[in-house]
Amino acid sequence: MRRTTAITVACMTAAALTVTACGRSADNGGSTAGQTGAAVSTGKATGTITVWAMGAEGDKLSTLTKDFEAANPGVKVQVTAIPWDAAHDKFTTAITAGKTPDVAMVGTTWMGEFASSDALDPTPAQVDKSAFFEGAQKTTEVNGTSYGIPWYVETRVLFYRTDLAKKAGYDAAPTDWQGLHDMAKAMQTKAGAQYGIGLQAGGEGSWQTLMPFAWSEGADLTKDGGKAYNFDSPPMLKATQYYQSFFTDGISNKSAPATPTTEPDFASGKVPMFISGPWMMSAVEKVGGAGFKDKYNVAPIPAGSAGSSSFVGGSNFVVFKNTKNRDTSWKFVQWLADPKVQAKWYTISTDLPSVKSAWQDPALAADKKLAVFGKQLETAKAPPSFPTWEQAVKGLDTELEKITKTGEDPAQGLKTAQQQAESIGTGL
């Protein structure tokens, strides 16, 4: 959707990045497995740092950095806002020339590629990794080493029309797979919906809708100690068969338009259930008009045999190895992880905090719908930080389209996706 689509598109092109960063590098020839960055000094930050950030976040970040400058007199934070569609070329050129910024916002699926190019500085031990949601923290880790921090997060939950659910005979959201299938069908037969739930019928990014079910069934996208792809495991197969059933049973639209019509379809009741992220709350309320916020609710992903899980996305903040002011760069990144700063950033941007304790702030705690996202983040997971991830997952998206639209055997589709992924390799 709004944020992850931009990140995904940018990261697909980032797969071509193979250059080595100039400047300070690891003594072991660039391998940083299990490393911890050098300690950061105590005291006030000093000097000037350059920061790159993309999209709406880049446009709004200067509003926040004024507080860091006020707390550290004399410090200057120079923010450059970069359009998502220009970000890849700008980073590639900068890394090749050894002219990266000191600090930058990086999409979670960029991490494997950037770290493998030896461009990023390992996270110092002073950063408390346990403060973040576990799934978000994992997005910073490549080959056992953490780079940067999770800055903001997003996850996917189930949106459903409560008024139409009552017509269908339901007073609460489904809690398991069978319950979701039954409720979606009842939305058609009893509440007048054309389709019970909107699910993506393959194509770019469709793996993000499948994986909450797969993770809820205990799937792991890696094997061999996290060193290889694992697209055709039994849990993946079970989740894909379940996902396919919504299309074969006519509950989801296999001919959905390439440009989603989620908001108007949800507001009209044509498709009264879908799975998406927190940005969709304001989007559906805008289309639905006055009072619409009382006609829908959100709920965790219905549980499989391993419980409820979902996809965690968002963006991280990293320090580049060839920074001219490493000490202040890391102090700025640490400051971004302060719970109060995270809560203020939410009021500026509506980006959800990656620091768990920030969710206790009244700005977030008072919103019951938002609390569902916070609960889902406790078990949400991220894809592996393989440099080739975006390239390999294209094959899975392609097979999902065949599975949902033409009825391809899920076992065969996953086998094909796995073979393609193995031929590509992890890039590590």
GUGU-30098 format. One line per 2 residues: number of its first residue (from 0); their letters; for each residue x, y, z of C-alpha. Coordinates in Angstrom, 1 decimal, decimal comma. Layout:
<pts>
NUM	A	X:Y:Z ~ ... .
</pts>
This chain:
<pts>
0	MR	0,0:0,0:0,0 ~ 1,1:3,6:0,5 .
2	RT	4,4:3,0:2,3 ~ 5,4:-0,5:1,5 .
4	TA	4,7:-0,2:-2,2 ~ 7,2:2,7:-2,3 .
6	IT	9,8:0,7:-0,3 ~ 9,3:-2,5:-2,4 .
8	VA	9,7:-0,7:-5,7 ~ 12,8:1,1:-4,6 .
10	CM	14,3:-2,1:-3,2 ~ 13,6:-4,1:-6,3 .
12	TA	16,1:-1,9:-8,1 ~ 18,5:-1,9:-5,2 .
14	AA	19,2:-5,6:-5,9 ~ 21,5:-4,4:-8,6 .
16	LT	23,8:-2,7:-6,1 ~ 27,1:-4,6:-5,8 .
18	VT	29,7:-1,9:-5,3 ~ 31,8:-1,6:-2,1 .
20	AC	31,6:1,4:0,0 ~ 34,6:3,7:0,3 .
22	GR	35,9:4,7:3,7 ~ 36,4:2,7:6,9 .
24	SA	35,8:-1,0:6,5 ~ 36,0:-4,1:8,6 .
26	DN	39,4:-5,6:9,3 ~ 38,2:-9,0:8,3 .
28	GG	37,8:-8,1:4,6 ~ 34,3:-6,7:4,8 .
30	ST	32,6:-9,6:6,7 ~ 30,9:-8,2:9,8 .
32	AG	29,0:-11,3:11,0 ~ 28,3:-10,9:14,7 .
34	QT	30,0:-7,6:15,0 ~ 29,1:-4,8:17,3 .
36	GA	30,0:-1,2:16,5 ~ 32,5:0,9:18,5 .
38	AV	31,1:2,6:21,5 ~ 29,7:6,1:21,3 .
40	ST	31,0:8,8:23,7 ~ 28,9:10,3:26,4 .
42	GK	28,0:14,0:26,5 ~ 26,4:16,4:24,0 .
44	AT	26,5:15,9:20,2 ~ 28,7:18,3:18,3 .
46	GT	29,2:19,5:14,7 ~ 27,1:18,9:11,6 .
48	IT	25,5:15,7:10,2 ~ 23,8:15,1:6,9 .
50	VW	20,6:13,0:6,8 ~ 18,7:11,5:3,8 .
52	AM	15,1:10,5:4,1 ~ 12,5:9,4:1,6 .
54	GA	8,9:10,3:0,8 ~ 6,6:12,0:3,3 .
56	EG	9,0:11,2:6,1 ~ 11,8:13,2:4,4 .
58	DK	9,4:16,1:4,0 ~ 8,5:16,1:7,7 .
60	LS	11,7:15,1:9,4 ~ 13,1:18,6:9,8 .
62	TL	10,2:19,4:12,1 ~ 11,5:16,8:14,5 .
64	TK	15,2:17,4:14,2 ~ 14,8:20,9:15,5 .
66	DF	14,4:19,3:19,0 ~ 17,7:17,4:18,6 .
68	EA	19,5:20,7:17,7 ~ 17,9:22,5:20,7 .
70	AN	19,1:19,7:23,0 ~ 22,6:19,9:21,6 .
72	PG	23,5:23,6:21,1 ~ 25,6:24,2:18,0 .
74	VK	24,7:21,0:16,3 ~ 23,2:21,2:12,8 .
76	VQ	21,2:18,4:11,2 ~ 20,9:18,9:7,4 .
78	VT	18,0:16,9:6,1 ~ 17,7:16,1:2,4 .
80	AI	14,2:14,8:1,3 ~ 14,5:12,3:-1,6 .
82	PW	11,6:11,1:-3,8 ~ 11,3:7,3:-3,6 .
84	DA	11,7:6,8:-7,3 ~ 15,0:8,7:-7,3 .
86	AH	16,4:7,1:-4,1 ~ 18,1:4,0:-5,6 .
88	DK	20,2:5,9:-8,1 ~ 21,1:8,5:-5,6 .
90	FT	22,3:5,9:-3,0 ~ 24,1:3,9:-5,7 .
92	TA	26,0:6,9:-6,9 ~ 26,9:8,1:-3,4 .
94	IT	28,2:4,7:-2,3 ~ 30,3:4,3:-5,5 .
96	AG	31,8:7,7:-5,0 ~ 32,2:7,3:-1,2 .
98	KT	29,9:10,3:-0,7 ~ 27,1:8,9:1,3 .
100	PD	25,3:10,9:4,0 ~ 26,2:10,5:7,6 .
102	VA	22,8:9,0:8,4 ~ 19,9:7,8:6,3 .
104	MV	16,4:6,3:6,4 ~ 16,5:2,9:4,8 .
106	GT	13,6:0,6:3,8 ~ 13,6:-2,7:5,7 .
108	TW	14,1:-4,8:2,6 ~ 17,2:-2,7:1,6 .
110	MG	19,2:-3,9:4,6 ~ 20,7:-7,0:3,1 .
112	EF	22,0:-5,3:0,0 ~ 23,4:-2,3:1,7 .
114	AS	25,1:-4,3:4,4 ~ 26,6:-6,8:2,0 .
116	SD	28,1:-3,9:0,1 ~ 30,0:-3,0:3,3 .
118	AL	28,4:0,5:3,4 ~ 26,8:0,4:6,9 .
120	DP	28,3:0,8:10,3 ~ 27,3:-1,9:12,9 .
122	TP	25,1:-0,8:15,8 ~ 27,0:0,0:19,0 .
124	AQ	26,3:-2,1:22,1 ~ 24,8:1,0:23,8 .
126	VD	21,7:0,7:21,7 ~ 19,2:-1,4:23,6 .
128	KS	17,9:-3,9:21,0 ~ 15,3:-5,3:23,4 .
130	AF	13,5:-2,0:23,4 ~ 12,1:-2,6:19,9 .
132	FE	9,5:-5,0:18,7 ~ 11,4:-8,3:18,0 .
134	GA	10,2:-8,5:14,4 ~ 11,3:-4,9:13,7 .
136	QK	14,7:-5,4:15,3 ~ 15,2:-8,5:13,1 .
138	TT	15,0:-6,2:10,0 ~ 18,2:-4,5:11,1 .
140	EV	20,1:-7,8:11,3 ~ 22,2:-9,2:8,4 .
142	NG	24,3:-12,3:8,8 ~ 24,2:-11,9:12,6 .
144	TS	25,1:-8,2:12,8 ~ 22,7:-5,4:13,5 .
146	YG	22,9:-2,2:11,5 ~ 21,0:0,9:12,7 .
148	IP	17,7:0,8:14,4 ~ 14,0:0,2:13,5 .
150	WY	12,6:3,8:13,1 ~ 9,0:3,3:12,5 .
152	VE	6,9:0,2:11,9 ~ 3,7:-1,0:10,3 .
154	TR	1,9:-4,3:10,3 ~ -1,2:-5,8:8,8 .
156	VL	-4,5:-6,7:10,5 ~ -8,0:-7,6:9,5 .
158	FY	-10,4:-4,7:8,7 ~ -14,1:-5,6:8,8 .
160	RT	-17,5:-3,8:8,7 ~ -19,1:-4,4:12,1 .
162	DL	-22,5:-3,3:10,9 ~ -22,5:-5,8:8,0 .
164	AK	-21,0:-8,5:10,3 ~ -24,1:-8,3:12,5 .
166	KA	-26,3:-8,8:9,4 ~ -24,2:-11,9:8,7 .
168	GY	-24,7:-13,2:12,2 ~ -21,4:-12,1:13,8 .
170	DA	-20,9:-9,9:16,8 ~ -17,1:-10,3:16,9 .
172	AP	-14,2:-10,8:14,5 ~ -13,1:-14,3:13,6 .
174	TD	-10,2:-15,7:15,6 ~ -9,1:-18,7:13,5 .
176	WQ	-8,9:-19,7:9,8 ~ -12,2:-21,5:9,6 .
178	GL	-13,9:-18,6:11,3 ~ -12,6:-16,1:8,8 .
180	HD	-13,6:-18,3:5,8 ~ -17,1:-18,8:7,2 .
182	MA	-17,6:-15,1:8,1 ~ -16,4:-14,0:4,7 .
184	KA	-18,9:-16,3:3,0 ~ -21,7:-15,1:5,3 .
186	MQ	-20,9:-11,6:4,3 ~ -22,0:-12,6:0,8 .
188	TK	-24,9:-14,8:1,6 ~ -26,5:-12,8:4,4 .
190	AG	-25,1:-9,2:4,3 ~ -25,2:-8,6:0,5 .
192	AQ	-21,5:-8,3:-0,2 ~ -20,3:-9,0:-3,7 .
194	YG	-17,1:-10,5:-2,3 ~ -16,6:-11,5:1,4 .
196	IG	-13,0:-10,4:1,7 ~ -10,5:-8,6:-0,5 .
198	LQ	-7,3:-10,5:-1,0 ~ -4,6:-9,8:-3,5 .
200	AG	-4,7:-12,3:-6,4 ~ -1,0:-12,5:-7,1 .
202	GE	1,2:-9,9:-8,6 ~ 3,8:-7,7:-7,1 .
204	GS	3,8:-7,7:-3,3 ~ 1,2:-10,4:-3,0 .
206	WQ	3,5:-12,4:-0,7 ~ 2,9:-9,8:1,9 .
208	TL	-0,7:-10,9:2,2 ~ 0,0:-14,6:2,1 .
210	MP	2,8:-14,5:4,8 ~ 0,6:-13,5:7,8 .
212	FA	-1,2:-16,8:7,3 ~ 2,0:-18,8:6,7 .
214	WS	3,7:-17,4:9,7 ~ 0,6:-18,1:11,7 .
216	EG	1,1:-21,7:10,7 ~ 4,7:-21,7:11,8 .
218	AD	6,4:-21,1:8,4 ~ 10,0:-20,1:8,2 .
220	LT	11,2:-18,5:4,9 ~ 14,7:-19,8:5,5 .
222	KD	16,4:-23,1:6,2 ~ 19,9:-24,6:6,7 .
224	GG	20,5:-22,3:9,6 ~ 19,1:-19,3:7,9 .
226	KA	21,4:-19,6:4,9 ~ 18,9:-20,7:2,2 .
228	YN	15,4:-19,9:0,9 ~ 12,5:-22,1:2,1 .
230	FD	9,4:-21,3:0,0 ~ 8,0:-24,9:-0,3 .
232	SP	7,7:-26,0:3,4 ~ 4,6:-27,8:4,7 .
234	PM	3,4:-24,7:6,6 ~ 3,8:-22,6:3,5 .
236	LK	1,8:-25,2:1,5 ~ -1,0:-25,3:4,0 .
238	AT	-1,3:-21,5:4,1 ~ -1,2:-21,3:0,3 .
240	QY	-4,0:-23,9:0,0 ~ -6,1:-22,0:2,5 .
242	YQ	-5,4:-18,7:0,7 ~ -6,4:-20,3:-2,7 .
244	SF	-9,7:-21,5:-1,2 ~ -11,0:-17,9:-1,0 .
246	FT	-10,7:-17,6:-4,8 ~ -11,8:-21,1:-5,7 .
248	DG	-14,9:-20,7:-3,5 ~ -15,7:-17,3:-5,1 .
250	IS	-15,3:-15,4:-1,8 ~ -12,4:-13,2:-3,1 .
252	NK	-12,2:-11,6:-6,6 ~ -9,6:-13,3:-8,8 .
254	SA	-10,2:-10,6:-11,4 ~ -9,6:-7,6:-9,1 .
256	PA	-8,3:-4,5:-10,9 ~ -4,6:-3,8:-11,0 .
258	TP	-5,3:-0,5:-9,2 ~ -7,0:-1,4:-5,9 .
260	TT	-10,4:0,0:-5,1 ~ -10,3:-1,1:-1,5 .
262	EP	-11,6:2,1:0,1 ~ -14,7:2,7:-2,0 .
264	DF	-15,5:-1,1:-2,0 ~ -15,2:-1,2:1,8 .
266	AS	-17,3:2,0:2,3 ~ -20,1:0,7:0,0 .
268	GK	-20,1:-2,8:1,5 ~ -19,2:-4,4:-1,8 .
270	VP	-16,1:-5,9:-0,1 ~ -16,6:-5,6:3,7 .
272	MF	-13,3:-7,2:4,8 ~ -9,6:-6,8:3,8 .
274	IS	-6,1:-7,0:5,3 ~ -3,9:-4,0:5,4 .
276	GP	-1,9:-1,5:7,5 ~ -2,7:1,4:9,8 .
278	WM	-2,7:4,1:7,1 ~ -6,0:2,6:5,8 .
280	MS	-7,9:3,8:8,8 ~ -7,8:7,4:7,8 .
282	AV	-8,2:6,4:4,1 ~ -11,5:4,4:4,6 .
284	EK	-12,8:7,0:7,0 ~ -12,2:9,8:4,4 .
286	VG	-14,1:7,9:1,8 ~ -16,8:6,6:4,1 .
288	GA	-17,6:10,1:5,4 ~ -19,0:11,3:8,7 .
290	GF	-19,7:8,5:11,2 ~ -18,0:5,8:9,2 .
292	KD	-15,4:5,1:11,9 ~ -18,1:3,6:14,0 .
294	KY	-19,1:1,2:11,2 ~ -15,9:-0,8:11,1 .
296	NV	-13,3:-2,3:13,4 ~ -9,9:-4,0:13,2 .
298	AP	-8,7:-7,4:14,6 ~ -5,6:-9,5:14,7 .
300	IP	-4,9:-11,9:11,8 ~ -7,0:-15,1:12,6 .
302	AG	-4,7:-17,7:14,1 ~ -3,3:-20,8:12,6 .
304	SA	-1,8:-23,7:14,5 ~ 1,1:-21,4:15,6 .
306	GS	-1,1:-18,5:16,7 ~ -1,6:-15,1:15,1 .
308	SS	1,2:-13,4:13,2 ~ 1,6:-10,8:10,5 .
310	FV	4,0:-8,9:8,3 ~ 6,2:-6,2:9,9 .
312	GG	7,4:-3,4:7,6 ~ 8,5:0,2:8,0 .
314	SN	11,9:1,8:7,8 ~ 15,2:1,8:9,6 .
316	FV	17,7:4,4:10,4 ~ 21,4:3,6:9,7 .
318	VF	24,8:5,3:9,9 ~ 27,1:4,9:6,9 .
320	KN	30,7:3,7:7,5 ~ 32,3:6,7:5,9 .
322	TK	30,6:9,3:8,1 ~ 32,7:12,2:9,0 .
324	NR	31,0:12,6:12,3 ~ 30,2:9,1:13,6 .
326	DT	29,7:10,1:17,2 ~ 27,0:12,6:16,5 .
328	SW	25,5:10,4:13,9 ~ 24,9:7,6:16,4 .
330	KF	23,7:10,0:19,0 ~ 21,1:11,2:16,6 .
332	VQ	20,0:7,7:15,8 ~ 19,8:6,8:19,5 .
334	WL	17,8:10,0:20,0 ~ 15,3:8,9:17,4 .
336	AD	14,7:5,7:19,4 ~ 13,8:7,6:22,6 .
338	PK	10,2:6,7:23,5 ~ 9,2:10,4:23,8 .
340	VQ	10,7:11,2:20,5 ~ 9,0:8,3:18,9 .
342	AK	5,6:9,3:20,3 ~ 6,1:12,9:19,0 .
344	WY	7,1:11,6:15,6 ~ 3,7:9,7:15,5 .
346	TI	1,9:13,0:16,1 ~ 3,8:14,5:13,2 .
348	ST	3,7:11,7:10,8 ~ 1,2:9,0:12,0 .
350	DL	4,2:6,5:11,7 ~ 3,9:3,8:14,3 .
352	PS	6,7:3,6:17,0 ~ 9,2:0,8:16,8 .
354	VK	10,0:1,2:20,5 ~ 7,5:-0,8:22,6 .
356	SA	7,3:1,6:25,5 ~ 6,3:4,5:23,2 .
358	WQ	2,9:2,8:22,8 ~ 2,1:3,8:26,4 .
360	DP	2,0:7,5:25,4 ~ -1,5:8,9:25,6 .
362	AL	-1,4:9,9:21,9 ~ -1,4:6,1:21,0 .
364	AA	-2,8:4,4:24,1 ~ -6,2:6,1:23,8 .
366	DK	-7,0:4,7:20,3 ~ -8,5:1,2:20,6 .
368	KL	-8,1:0,4:17,0 ~ -4,4:1,5:17,1 .
370	AV	-3,9:-0,8:20,1 ~ -4,8:-3,8:17,8 .
372	FG	-1,8:-2,9:15,6 ~ 0,4:-2,7:18,7 .
374	KQ	-0,7:-6,1:19,8 ~ -0,1:-7,6:16,4 .
376	LE	3,4:-6,2:16,3 ~ 4,3:-8,3:19,2 .
378	TA	4,3:-11,4:17,0 ~ 4,8:-9,9:13,5 .
380	KA	7,7:-11,1:11,4 ~ 9,8:-9,8:8,6 .
382	PP	11,3:-11,6:5,5 ~ 15,0:-12,6:5,6 .
384	SF	17,6:-9,9:5,0 ~ 19,0:-11,6:1,9 .
386	PT	20,5:-9,2:-0,7 ~ 18,6:-11,1:-3,4 .
388	WE	15,2:-11,1:-1,5 ~ 13,3:-8,8:-3,9 .
390	QA	14,6:-10,7:-6,9 ~ 13,7:-14,1:-5,4 .
392	VK	10,3:-13,1:-4,2 ~ 9,2:-12,1:-7,7 .
394	GL	9,0:-15,8:-8,5 ~ 6,7:-16,4:-5,5 .
396	DT	4,4:-13,5:-6,5 ~ 4,2:-14,9:-10,0 .
398	EL	3,2:-18,4:-8,8 ~ 0,7:-16,9:-6,4 .
400	EK	-1,0:-15,3:-9,4 ~ -1,3:-18,6:-11,1 .
402	IT	-2,5:-20,3:-7,9 ~ -5,3:-17,7:-7,3 .
404	KT	-6,4:-16,9:-10,9 ~ -5,9:-20,2:-12,8 .
406	GE	-6,1:-22,8:-10,1 ~ -2,5:-23,9:-10,3 .
408	DP	-1,6:-26,7:-7,8 ~ -0,1:-24,8:-4,7 .
410	AQ	2,5:-27,6:-4,2 ~ 3,7:-27,2:-7,8 .
412	GL	3,7:-23,4:-7,6 ~ 5,7:-23,3:-4,4 .
414	KT	8,1:-25,9:-5,8 ~ 8,7:-23,7:-8,9 .
416	AQ	9,2:-20,6:-6,7 ~ 11,7:-22,5:-4,6 .
418	QQ	13,7:-23,7:-7,6 ~ 13,9:-20,2:-8,9 .
420	AE	15,0:-18,9:-5,5 ~ 17,7:-21,6:-5,2 .
422	SI	19,0:-20,7:-8,7 ~ 19,2:-17,0:-7,7 .
424	GT	20,9:-17,7:-4,3 ~ 20,8:-15,6:-1,2 .
426	GL	23,6:-13,3:-2,1 ~ 25,4:-13,8:1,2 .
</pts>
